[in-house]
Amino acid sequence: MPFFLIFFYVTLKFSWSKEAKEEHGKEVLKKASLYSLPLFPVGWLGLDMFHRYIQAVTLETYRDFMLLLLLIMMTVYGASITVFKNRTAHN
């Protein structure tokens, strides 16, 4: 949970900055989205396949897994912003 809060702060801080409005910032956000957004549908598909073919999943487990997927996706998004922002700053 601390990683999520840290990277959520990074995401908000970068998204509201002037740097995010410039061309460089838009590229950083685009690359970060490219890495983080596919995690949700892939995780959802994995859970659905598990539910259909291996074992039935309760509604509570399904809800908790979706929340976990959302937290992981936002953490990866914030981490990607940090990495791409720092990587392009050095180039």
One Martini backbone bead per residue (centre of mass of N, CA, C, O) as a GRO file, in nm:
protein
   91
    1MET     BB    1   0.054   0.064  -0.019
    2PRO     BB    2   0.287   0.273  -0.019
    3PHE     BB    3   0.347   0.261  -0.322
    4PHE     BB    4   0.077   0.368  -0.417
    5LEU     BB    5   0.090   0.645  -0.277
    6ILE     BB    6   0.347   0.743  -0.407
    7PHE     BB    7   0.259   0.701  -0.714
    8PHE     BB    8   0.002   0.871  -0.695
    9TYR     BB    9   0.147   1.134  -0.633
   10VAL     BB   10   0.320   1.136  -0.887
   11THR     BB   11   0.087   1.143  -1.085
   12LEU     BB   12  -0.049   1.405  -0.991
   13LYS     BB   13   0.196   1.593  -1.006
   14PHE     BB   14   0.254   1.550  -1.310
   15SER     BB   15  -0.033   1.604  -1.433
   16TRP     BB   16  -0.033   1.916  -1.301
   17SER     BB   17   0.196   1.997  -1.461
   18LYS     BB   18   0.363   2.163  -1.712
   19GLU     BB   19   0.515   1.918  -1.830
   20ALA     BB   20   0.253   1.755  -1.919
   21LYS     BB   21   0.170   1.972  -2.148
   22GLU     BB   22   0.396   1.896  -2.296
   23GLU     BB   23   0.540   1.689  -2.519
   24HIS     BB   24   0.710   1.525  -2.320
   25GLY     BB   25   0.476   1.460  -2.119
   26LYS     BB   26   0.294   1.310  -2.320
   27GLU     BB   27   0.495   1.081  -2.373
   28VAL     BB   28   0.513   0.977  -2.086
   29LEU     BB   29   0.209   0.909  -2.054
   30LYS     BB   30   0.193   0.715  -2.294
   31LYS     BB   31   0.404   0.508  -2.195
   32ALA     BB   32   0.273   0.446  -1.921
   33SER     BB   33   0.006   0.339  -2.042
   34LEU     BB   34   0.129   0.105  -2.206
   35TYR     BB   35   0.208  -0.057  -1.933
   36SER     BB   36  -0.061  -0.039  -1.742
   37LEU     BB   37  -0.342  -0.092  -1.887
   38PRO     BB   38  -0.313  -0.408  -1.964
   39LEU     BB   39  -0.343  -0.532  -1.674
   40PHE     BB   40  -0.650  -0.539  -1.635
   41PRO     BB   41  -0.752  -0.732  -1.866
   42VAL     BB   42  -0.556  -0.963  -1.801
   43GLY     BB   43  -0.650  -1.011  -1.508
   44TRP     BB   44  -0.947  -1.056  -1.575
   45LEU     BB   45  -0.904  -1.298  -1.758
   46GLY     BB   46  -0.763  -1.474  -1.547
   47LEU     BB   47  -1.001  -1.482  -1.349
   48ASP     BB   48  -1.210  -1.598  -1.546
   49MET     BB   49  -1.056  -1.861  -1.607
   50PHE     BB   50  -1.047  -1.958  -1.319
   51HIS     BB   51  -1.357  -1.962  -1.275
   52ARG     BB   52  -1.431  -2.159  -1.515
   53TYR     BB   53  -1.186  -2.403  -1.489
   54ILE     BB   54  -1.116  -2.439  -1.170
   55GLN     BB   55  -1.273  -2.213  -0.975
   56ALA     BB   56  -1.492  -2.071  -0.789
   57VAL     BB   57  -1.575  -1.728  -0.735
   58THR     BB   58  -1.638  -1.502  -0.524
   59LEU     BB   59  -1.746  -1.185  -0.491
   60GLU     BB   60  -1.530  -1.093  -0.289
   61THR     BB   61  -1.285  -1.192  -0.450
   62TYR     BB   62  -1.344  -1.032  -0.703
   63ARG     BB   63  -1.338  -0.751  -0.572
   64ASP     BB   64  -1.049  -0.771  -0.455
   65PHE     BB   65  -0.905  -0.821  -0.726
   66MET     BB   66  -0.989  -0.555  -0.863
   67LEU     BB   67  -0.855  -0.371  -0.660
   68LEU     BB   68  -0.570  -0.485  -0.697
   69LEU     BB   69  -0.548  -0.417  -0.998
   70LEU     BB   70  -0.578  -0.111  -0.963
   71LEU     BB   71  -0.332  -0.069  -0.780
   72ILE     BB   72  -0.122  -0.188  -0.972
   73MET     BB   73  -0.175  -0.002  -1.212
   74MET     BB   74  -0.109   0.267  -1.062
   75THR     BB   75   0.178   0.189  -0.979
   76VAL     BB   76   0.291   0.145  -1.264
   77TYR     BB   77   0.226   0.426  -1.367
   78GLY     BB   78   0.403   0.586  -1.165
   79ALA     BB   79   0.668   0.436  -1.224
   80SER     BB   80   0.678   0.504  -1.526
   81ILE     BB   81   0.692   0.806  -1.497
   82THR     BB   82   0.955   0.811  -1.340
   83VAL     BB   83   1.133   0.665  -1.545
   84PHE     BB   84   1.073   0.841  -1.805
   85LYS     BB   85   1.147   1.114  -1.684
   86ASN     BB   86   1.444   1.039  -1.608
   87ARG     BB   87   1.542   0.926  -1.880
   88THR     BB   88   1.486   1.191  -2.054
   89ALA     BB   89   1.656   1.388  -1.876
   90HIS     BB   90   1.942   1.246  -1.953
   91ASN     BB   91   1.916   1.284  -2.284
   0.00000   0.00000   0.00000
